[in-house]
Amino acid sequence: MTFLLDEIALATARLAEAGVPSPRTDAEEIAAFVHGVRRSELHTVKDADFDALFWEGVARRAAREPLQHITGHAYFRYLELEVGPGVFVPRPETEVMAGWAIETLRAMDVTAPLVVDLGTGSGAIALSIAQEVALAEVHAVEVDPGAYSWAKRNISEHGQGRVQLHPEDLAEALPELNGTVDLVISNPPYIPPGAVPRDPEVREYDPTRALYGSGGDGLGEVRAVERTARRLLRPGGWVAVEHADEQGRAVYLTFPEDNGWRDVRLRQDLTRRDRFVTARLGQD
């Protein structure tokens, strides 16, 4: 047992006492970041190379600052993205929606599918699609200046020249693409005004603009996504939009048959909670 591994054990206990959901993982991630090694290599750090900045990071995490703000990066599917104050930290549940979109695009009889990500934040969804769907052309839309700067950085690093970033509002974005898009995807703000997120990492650190939706139910932006998707999609194109687990039925009803939507479905995340709705624009 090395000195660093002993310190990680102590830090794990401290983080657990602070209510951090994954104390061992977070302690190891902070240690790996501070010492410039992989988690699997922590045992190779010599006692003489121990860096006391590890405990500074542990203290920040015990205060419930997001791990991703401490290390400066977040993992999303096969990507390592830069994140920090001013941008929503991508969550594992959103990976499920991104995975659905990727499989749907791969199944399309389209050589170079055209995709729009409304409210891209860090660029996680747009970049995953560009990375995993050959020849996809992706347009990422983000109106918030803080989030836009993070998306620009990540797209520059991972975009492969196939992700274009647009500083536009999701309700009015990309009129030049009307009727041509194969898939629209969005993780918009949807928390109702006045609701208080349970986790302090969300409540105190994620930007409010990325969390709280407009309207009494918080679904104003979801309804805007529906209108924009209806405008952008070609006949037969698909839309996917994330929501809170208790909003499934309300979001499902946002895509009525009268507006041309077909095959509307509620879909679940890995915890089997309603997490996103998908719909296809009819061809009739």
MILO-812216 format. One record per residue (C-alpha): residue in three letters; x, y, z. Coordinates in steps of 0.1 Angstrom, whole numbers, plus 5000, padded with zeros to 4 digits. Layout:
<pts>
+------+------+------+------+
| paba |   px |   py |   pz |
+------+------+------+------+
|  ALA |    X |    Y |    Z |
...
+------+------+------+------+
</pts>
This chain:
<pts>
+------+------+------+------+
| paba |   px |   py |   pz |
+------+------+------+------+
|  MET | 5000 | 5000 | 5000 |
|  THR | 5015 | 5034 | 4990 |
|  PHE | 5010 | 5067 | 5008 |
|  LEU | 4987 | 5079 | 4980 |
|  LEU | 4964 | 5049 | 4983 |
|  ASP | 4963 | 5054 | 5021 |
|  GLU | 4953 | 5090 | 5015 |
|  ILE | 4926 | 5080 | 4990 |
|  ALA | 4911 | 5057 | 5016 |
|  LEU | 4909 | 5086 | 5040 |
|  ALA | 4895 | 5109 | 5014 |
|  THR | 4869 | 5083 | 5005 |
|  ALA | 4856 | 5083 | 5041 |
|  ARG | 4855 | 5121 | 5041 |
|  LEU | 4836 | 5123 | 5009 |
|  ALA | 4811 | 5096 | 5020 |
|  GLU | 4805 | 5116 | 5052 |
|  ALA | 4798 | 5146 | 5031 |
|  GLY | 4771 | 5127 | 5012 |
|  VAL | 4790 | 5124 | 4979 |
|  PRO | 4773 | 5097 | 4959 |
|  SER | 4804 | 5080 | 4946 |
|  PRO | 4831 | 5087 | 4971 |
|  ARG | 4858 | 5062 | 4961 |
|  THR | 4855 | 5069 | 4924 |
|  ASP | 4857 | 5107 | 4930 |
|  ALA | 4886 | 5104 | 4954 |
|  GLU | 4905 | 5084 | 4928 |
|  GLU | 4896 | 5107 | 4900 |
|  ILE | 4909 | 5137 | 4919 |
|  ALA | 4941 | 5118 | 4928 |
|  ALA | 4946 | 5108 | 4892 |
|  PHE | 4940 | 5144 | 4880 |
|  VAL | 4964 | 5160 | 4905 |
|  HIS | 4992 | 5134 | 4899 |
|  GLY | 4988 | 5133 | 4861 |
|  VAL | 4981 | 5095 | 4859 |
|  ARG | 4952 | 5072 | 4850 |
|  ARG | 4931 | 5058 | 4878 |
|  SER | 4946 | 5024 | 4870 |
|  GLU | 4981 | 5038 | 4876 |
|  LEU | 4975 | 5054 | 4911 |
|  HIS | 4995 | 5026 | 4927 |
|  THR | 5026 | 5037 | 4907 |
|  VAL | 5028 | 5071 | 4923 |
|  LYS | 5058 | 5072 | 4946 |
|  ASP | 5054 | 5084 | 4981 |
|  ALA | 5078 | 5112 | 4975 |
|  ASP | 5057 | 5124 | 4946 |
|  PHE | 5025 | 5128 | 4966 |
|  ASP | 5010 | 5163 | 4959 |
|  ALA | 4991 | 5179 | 4988 |
|  LEU | 4968 | 5196 | 4962 |
|  PHE | 4949 | 5163 | 4963 |
|  TRP | 4934 | 5174 | 4996 |
|  GLU | 4924 | 5208 | 4982 |
|  GLY | 4905 | 5189 | 4955 |
|  VAL | 4889 | 5166 | 4981 |
|  ALA | 4878 | 5196 | 5002 |
|  ARG | 4862 | 5212 | 4972 |
|  ARG | 4844 | 5179 | 4964 |
|  ALA | 4833 | 5175 | 5000 |
|  ALA | 4817 | 5210 | 4997 |
|  ARG | 4798 | 5194 | 4968 |
|  GLU | 4815 | 5213 | 4940 |
|  PRO | 4811 | 5190 | 4909 |
|  LEU | 4839 | 5166 | 4903 |
|  GLN | 4840 | 5178 | 4867 |
|  HIS | 4847 | 5214 | 4878 |
|  ILE | 4876 | 5202 | 4899 |
|  THR | 4892 | 5181 | 4871 |
|  GLY | 4880 | 5203 | 4842 |
|  HIS | 4866 | 5175 | 4822 |
|  ALA | 4835 | 5153 | 4818 |
|  TYR | 4831 | 5120 | 4801 |
|  PHE | 4803 | 5114 | 4777 |
|  ARG | 4801 | 5082 | 4757 |
|  TYR | 4835 | 5080 | 4740 |
|  LEU | 4844 | 5116 | 4746 |
|  GLU | 4864 | 5136 | 4772 |
|  LEU | 4850 | 5171 | 4772 |
|  GLU | 4862 | 5203 | 4788 |
|  VAL | 4837 | 5217 | 4812 |
|  GLY | 4836 | 5242 | 4840 |
|  PRO | 4815 | 5272 | 4854 |
|  GLY | 4790 | 5285 | 4829 |
|  VAL | 4781 | 5252 | 4812 |
|  PHE | 4758 | 5223 | 4821 |
|  VAL | 4777 | 5192 | 4830 |
|  PRO | 4765 | 5164 | 4807 |
|  ARG | 4748 | 5135 | 4826 |
|  PRO | 4748 | 5097 | 4819 |
|  GLU | 4711 | 5097 | 4814 |
|  THR | 4715 | 5119 | 4783 |
|  GLU | 4739 | 5093 | 4769 |
|  VAL | 4709 | 5070 | 4764 |
|  MET | 4691 | 5096 | 4743 |
|  ALA | 4723 | 5102 | 4723 |
|  GLY | 4727 | 5065 | 4718 |
|  TRP | 4691 | 5062 | 4705 |
|  ALA | 4698 | 5090 | 4680 |
|  ILE | 4730 | 5074 | 4668 |
|  GLU | 4713 | 5041 | 4662 |
|  THR | 4684 | 5058 | 4644 |
|  LEU | 4707 | 5077 | 4621 |
|  ARG | 4727 | 5045 | 4613 |
|  ALA | 4695 | 5028 | 4603 |
|  MET | 4685 | 5056 | 4579 |
|  ASP | 4689 | 5051 | 4542 |
|  VAL | 4708 | 5084 | 4541 |
|  THR | 4745 | 5087 | 4531 |
|  ALA | 4753 | 5119 | 4550 |
|  PRO | 4725 | 5126 | 4575 |
|  LEU | 4718 | 5162 | 4585 |
|  VAL | 4714 | 5167 | 4623 |
|  VAL | 4706 | 5196 | 4645 |
|  ASP | 4713 | 5197 | 4683 |
|  LEU | 4692 | 5225 | 4699 |
|  GLY | 4708 | 5239 | 4731 |
|  THR | 4741 | 5220 | 4727 |
|  GLY | 4757 | 5232 | 4760 |
|  SER | 4791 | 5216 | 4761 |
|  GLY | 4786 | 5201 | 4727 |
|  ALA | 4783 | 5165 | 4741 |
|  ILE | 4754 | 5153 | 4720 |
|  ALA | 4765 | 5169 | 4688 |
|  LEU | 4800 | 5157 | 4691 |
|  SER | 4790 | 5121 | 4699 |
|  ILE | 4768 | 5120 | 4668 |
|  ALA | 4796 | 5134 | 4647 |
|  GLN | 4821 | 5109 | 4661 |
|  GLU | 4799 | 5078 | 4658 |
|  VAL | 4778 | 5084 | 4627 |
|  ALA | 4799 | 5083 | 4595 |
|  LEU | 4795 | 5114 | 4573 |
|  ALA | 4769 | 5130 | 4596 |
|  GLU | 4767 | 5168 | 4592 |
|  VAL | 4758 | 5183 | 4626 |
|  HIS | 4747 | 5218 | 4635 |
|  ALA | 4749 | 5227 | 4671 |
|  VAL | 4729 | 5256 | 4684 |
|  GLU | 4736 | 5275 | 4716 |
|  VAL | 4725 | 5310 | 4725 |
|  ASP | 4741 | 5314 | 4760 |
|  PRO | 4775 | 5330 | 4757 |
|  GLY | 4791 | 5311 | 4786 |
|  ALA | 4780 | 5277 | 4772 |
|  TYR | 4788 | 5287 | 4737 |
|  SER | 4825 | 5293 | 4746 |
|  TRP | 4827 | 5258 | 4761 |
|  ALA | 4810 | 5243 | 4731 |
|  LYS | 4834 | 5261 | 4707 |
|  ARG | 4864 | 5248 | 4726 |
|  ASN | 4851 | 5212 | 4725 |
|  ILE | 4840 | 5213 | 4689 |
|  SER | 4875 | 5227 | 4679 |
|  GLU | 4890 | 5197 | 4697 |
|  HIS | 4867 | 5169 | 4687 |
|  GLY | 4844 | 5181 | 4659 |
|  GLN | 4864 | 5166 | 4630 |
|  GLY | 4852 | 5195 | 4609 |
|  ARG | 4817 | 5181 | 4608 |
|  VAL | 4801 | 5201 | 4636 |
|  GLN | 4791 | 5237 | 4630 |
|  LEU | 4782 | 5259 | 4660 |
|  HIS | 4756 | 5286 | 4657 |
|  PRO | 4749 | 5313 | 4684 |
|  GLU | 4712 | 5312 | 4679 |
|  ASP | 4681 | 5307 | 4700 |
|  LEU | 4666 | 5273 | 4697 |
|  ALA | 4631 | 5287 | 4689 |
|  GLU | 4643 | 5305 | 4658 |
|  ALA | 4674 | 5286 | 4647 |
|  LEU | 4686 | 5277 | 4612 |
|  PRO | 4656 | 5287 | 4590 |
|  GLU | 4679 | 5280 | 4560 |
|  LEU | 4676 | 5243 | 4569 |
|  ASN | 4638 | 5242 | 4569 |
|  GLY | 4625 | 5209 | 4556 |
|  THR | 4658 | 5193 | 4551 |
|  VAL | 4670 | 5179 | 4585 |
|  ASP | 4670 | 5141 | 4592 |
|  LEU | 4671 | 5143 | 4630 |
|  VAL | 4666 | 5171 | 4656 |
|  ILE | 4678 | 5164 | 4692 |
|  SER | 4676 | 5185 | 4723 |
|  ASN | 4683 | 5185 | 4760 |
|  PRO | 4666 | 5218 | 4768 |
|  PRO | 4660 | 5234 | 4802 |
|  TYR | 4628 | 5219 | 4817 |
|  ILE | 4628 | 5223 | 4855 |
|  PRO | 4597 | 5242 | 4865 |
|  PRO | 4603 | 5277 | 4879 |
|  GLY | 4604 | 5276 | 4917 |
|  ALA | 4614 | 5239 | 4919 |
|  VAL | 4646 | 5232 | 4938 |
|  PRO | 4669 | 5205 | 4924 |
|  ARG | 4678 | 5179 | 4951 |
|  ASP | 4716 | 5177 | 4944 |
|  PRO | 4737 | 5206 | 4954 |
|  GLU | 4760 | 5200 | 4925 |
|  VAL | 4731 | 5209 | 4902 |
|  ARG | 4714 | 5235 | 4924 |
|  GLU | 4745 | 5255 | 4932 |
|  TYR | 4768 | 5251 | 4902 |
|  ASP | 4749 | 5243 | 4869 |
|  PRO | 4739 | 5275 | 4851 |
|  THR | 4703 | 5284 | 4859 |
|  ARG | 4696 | 5291 | 4822 |
|  ALA | 4704 | 5254 | 4814 |
|  LEU | 4681 | 5241 | 4842 |
|  TYR | 4649 | 5262 | 4844 |
|  GLY | 4624 | 5261 | 4817 |
|  SER | 4598 | 5288 | 4810 |
|  GLY | 4561 | 5286 | 4816 |
|  GLY | 4544 | 5274 | 4848 |
|  ASP | 4554 | 5238 | 4840 |
|  GLY | 4589 | 5245 | 4828 |
|  LEU | 4582 | 5231 | 4794 |
|  GLY | 4582 | 5263 | 4774 |
|  GLU | 4615 | 5253 | 4757 |
|  VAL | 4603 | 5218 | 4750 |
|  ARG | 4573 | 5232 | 4732 |
|  ALA | 4597 | 5255 | 4713 |
|  VAL | 4617 | 5224 | 4703 |
|  GLU | 4586 | 5208 | 4690 |
|  ARG | 4578 | 5238 | 4668 |
|  THR | 4614 | 5241 | 4656 |
|  ALA | 4617 | 5204 | 4648 |
|  ARG | 4584 | 5205 | 4629 |
|  ARG | 4599 | 5233 | 4608 |
|  LEU | 4634 | 5219 | 4603 |
|  LEU | 4626 | 5182 | 4597 |
|  ARG | 4621 | 5166 | 4563 |
|  PRO | 4590 | 5143 | 4560 |
|  GLY | 4600 | 5111 | 4579 |
|  GLY | 4626 | 5128 | 4600 |
|  TRP | 4629 | 5122 | 4637 |
|  VAL | 4631 | 5143 | 4669 |
|  ALA | 4642 | 5134 | 4704 |
|  VAL | 4639 | 5156 | 4734 |
|  GLU | 4649 | 5150 | 4771 |
|  HIS | 4627 | 5158 | 4801 |
|  ALA | 4624 | 5151 | 4838 |
|  ASP | 4611 | 5117 | 4848 |
|  GLU | 4577 | 5131 | 4860 |
|  GLN | 4572 | 5151 | 4828 |
|  GLY | 4569 | 5122 | 4804 |
|  ARG | 4532 | 5123 | 4797 |
|  ALA | 4532 | 5161 | 4793 |
|  VAL | 4560 | 5160 | 4768 |
|  TYR | 4544 | 5130 | 4750 |
|  LEU | 4513 | 5152 | 4745 |
|  THR | 4535 | 5180 | 4731 |
|  PHE | 4538 | 5160 | 4699 |
|  PRO | 4502 | 5155 | 4687 |
|  GLU | 4491 | 5138 | 4656 |
|  ASP | 4474 | 5169 | 4645 |
|  ASN | 4508 | 5186 | 4642 |
|  GLY | 4519 | 5158 | 4619 |
|  TRP | 4537 | 5137 | 4644 |
|  ARG | 4538 | 5099 | 4642 |
|  ASP | 4553 | 5070 | 4662 |
|  VAL | 4555 | 5092 | 4694 |
|  ARG | 4571 | 5072 | 4722 |
|  LEU | 4582 | 5077 | 4757 |
|  ARG | 4616 | 5062 | 4763 |
|  GLN | 4635 | 5053 | 4795 |
|  ASP | 4670 | 5058 | 4808 |
|  LEU | 4691 | 5032 | 4825 |
|  THR | 4672 | 5035 | 4857 |
|  ARG | 4639 | 5027 | 4838 |
|  ARG | 4626 | 5062 | 4844 |
|  ASP | 4609 | 5081 | 4816 |
|  ARG | 4637 | 5103 | 4802 |
|  PHE | 4630 | 5114 | 4766 |
|  VAL | 4604 | 5114 | 4739 |
|  THR | 4609 | 5106 | 4703 |
|  ALA | 4586 | 5113 | 4673 |
|  ARG | 4587 | 5110 | 4635 |
|  LEU | 4573 | 5137 | 4613 |
|  GLY | 4546 | 5122 | 4590 |
|  GLN | 4551 | 5119 | 4553 |
|  ASP | 4514 | 5126 | 4544 |
+------+------+------+------+
</pts>
